[in-house]
């Protein structure tokens, strides 16, 4: 290339960089290798074919440029916004269901993670949820302090261990993120220098007079080096990209690659895009919306890096790719529509709770019992409020302020009334002192029957006495409890000789449990049921056992009987248990891991049971609200799902405690 041609190249290249309306040129990044078999005669033929098909190639380049720009625009401007929307909506719902310990574990996990670029939004949402729960804990602690007679100015709330740990790991996250951003910026600036150096190599190659094979080998090496270089600052992307593709096009003009080689490139690009289409179509079956969308973004980036395809296939392959992408976006849109309906349903439920709380404030509570009953109602509604879940972001602050004002007004009224009842506390204190004296006298008696009845009567009388300040009540209760314990210990020692029969009955029941466990079903369902009935009859005929063993024996016997009932049918739960067994016990495990899994199931069962009980007891709150039928159906659906999950988790717990689990371990 002479000096005039070189100046022309530099001039055109400069115009490309400075013009935002210049179309990007055709790129073939994965050009096929040229072997040593290509002769000088073949080079002449290449030049002739390239000149003949110049007009056709220009049309192909323009079409490919429009496709690249379309995909870039779609990804850069739209997907980023959707990703943010997804994170806020989905993660807000997710973290709102966690307690403070779980949120602390989440921020700890983030702080220890190396995936810093994904942390920012999660860390902010975790911190917001943690602050909200901490504020609620402070308010409840303050309300209880005031209700117990404390003065507002004396109230103090110190950070607990969870808050200290949370702040430590949040600060660690902030430090790591700042270090990450600084490193990324330095790396991007280094990549600009690397890419400019590659462009210089490409310019030098255009001026080279080496043979075709040697030139093309260097050209392939330059392309590979360009692909390896990572991201650059956004302000540099367009200029580097256009310069690179301008020089690529000039290279093809110089070497006059023949139509056959270019067709091979186009065919290879077509195969690569067909593979991407198949991958996108496979994502339609992916159950995770997040995974499918993130994978789609990566595939779009790969699509952009692939060159053009044969003209007759260009529209067809792009349409296939676009249809599959649209289906995934539609699935994602439907998912968020469903989430929106759930948030609106939660809002209606919380509005109903606000209306019920406002009714309770208007009630005329005349006695401490009335106040305590109303307090229990308010506390139950607060628990129900926490179990319902998130509402639309725009309504969250308004609905919480409305409900919280009800709580504040109620407990302020309660405080005023209980201040007037303080005089009664001295009378209640004296009554309990008198009961303690009587109980201490009874603890020395040996007429067990009558003394037991009198002591039980004192216990009943104790419960009927009104409120006593906690700092005095605990001491009195300890004194009364000690007298009761002394009496019953003496009584228990007296009856120690009667334990022999209970021990014999204990052995009988344990033997019967073993028989139930080892019992094998036959083919006749009626006979199986009769056998189970006979086991229960035998159990009822066995008399008393040691009191300490009674609950354990009953639990083991009932578990064995229930296990046989479950064997009468095979349902979805059995399939789930089989899958769970394979997952938990696959590859063995130590005692610590099984104990951890057991505690997890027990806590989960307890939480689900509390939720079901709470929903059942408070379903009446929603009866007079707007759209009551919709809310009732929604809560009944939640209760039914919770009961099924309780049954499934209890079955899992039994599986861990079963002999088969021990064998696997």
Secondary structure, 3 states (H helix, E strand, C coil): CCHHHHHHHHHHHHHHHHCCCCCCCCCCCCCCCCCCCCCHHHHHHHHHHHHHCHHHHHHHHHHHHHHHHHHHHHHHHHHHHHHHHHHHHHHHHHHHCCCHHHHHHHHHHHHCCCCHHHHHHHHHHHHHHHHHHHHHHHHHHHHHHHHCCCCHHHCCCCCCHHHHHHHHHHHHHHHHHHHHHHHHHHHHHHHHHHHHHHHHHHHHHHHCCCCHHHHHHHHHHHHHHHHHCCCCCHHHHHHHHHHHHHHHHHHHHHHCCCHHHHHHHHHHHHHHHHHHHHHHHHHCCCCCHHHHHHHHHHHHHHHHHCCCCCHHHHHHHHHHHHHHHHHHHHHHHHHHHHHHHHHHHHHHHHHHHHHHHHHHHHCCCCCHHHHHHHHHHHHHHHHHHHHHCCCCHHHHHHHHHHHHHHHHHHHHHHHHHHHHCHHHHHHHHHHHHHHHHHHHHHCCCCCHHHHHHHHHHHHHHHHHCCCCCHHHHHHHHHHHHHHHHHHHHHHHHHHHHHHHHHHHHHHHHHHHHHHHHHCCCCCCHHHHHHHHHHHHHHHHHCCCCCHHHHHHHHHHHHHHHHHHHHCCCCCHHHHHHHHHHHHHHCCCCCHHHHHHHHHHHHHHHHHHHHHHHHHHHHHHHHCCCCCHHHHHHHHHHHHHHHHHHHHHHHHHHHHHHCHHHHHHC
